Amino acid sequence: MNIFLAVLCGLVWGLLAALLGGLILRRAIAKNTNGAVMAANLLRTVVDLAALGLIYLARDLLPFDWRWMMIATAVALSIGLILISFRIARQK
């Protein structure tokens, strides 16, 4: 049960961060400049690192094993951003 809770929290946390990254990407694409897209990619990387870093910093406060949450967050970040990118490309 402890692992299930850690994975569930990690997936939710990762999807929230992926949605924020998708929002940043969508706004950059709307500006339609190379500089905006490059800045958005840098900002998305910062959001991803912050999402993972906050888990690491809060590892002693979490009531479950933080490693499972870290893995689930990384998976959700990767898959979430791929799905958001496909959705943005399909709308264009």
N, C-alpha and C positions, 0 to 999 in steps of 0.2 A: 504493500500500500504506500509505503514511503517513497519508493521509486516511481510509482505511478503519479503521485502528487508532484514530485520533482519534475518529471517529464511534462506533465500537463502545464505546470507553471512556466516551464521553459518554452514550450510551444506558444503559449499565449504571449509571453514577454517578447519572443522573437518575432511573432507576427505583428505585434504593435510596432516594433522597431522597423520591420520591413514595410509596413504601411507608411510610416513617417519617411522612410527612404524613397518609397514610390511617389509620395506627394512632392518631395523635393525634386525628383526626376521629372515628374509631369510639369511642374512649373518651369523648370529649366528648358524642357523641350518646347514649351509654349513661347519662350523668348526667341527660339530659333537662332541662337548664336553658338559658335564653338566654345567661347569662353564661359558661357552660362552652363553648358553641359559639363565641361571640365570641372568647374567649380562645384557643380552638383555631385559629381562623382567623388570629389574630395570630401564634401560634406556628408555624403552617404557613408563613406568609409569611417568618418568620425562618429557617426550615429551607431554604426555596427560595433566599433571598438568600445563606445560608451556603454552599449547594451551588455556586452560581454564583460567589460571592466566593472560595471556595477554589481554584477553577480559575484565576481571575484572579491570585490571589496566587502560585500555583505555576506560572505560565506560563513562567518561565525554567527550571524544572526538568523540564518535560515534554519527552519526546523527539520530539514531533510538534507540529503547529500547534495552539495552544490555541483558536483561533477556531472551528475545526470541532468541537472538544469542547464548547465553550460553546453552540453552536447545537444540537448533538445533545442536550445536557443539558436545555436549555430545552424542546425538543420532547418529550423523555421525561417531564419534569415535568408538562407540560400534559396530554399524552395519558394518562399514568399516573394522574394524579389524577382525570381524568374517568372512566376505567374503574373506579377504586376507588370513586368516588362512586356510580356506577350500581350497582355490586355491593352497596354498603351499602344503597341505596334499595330494591333488589330483595329484600333480606333482611327488610326491615321489613314 
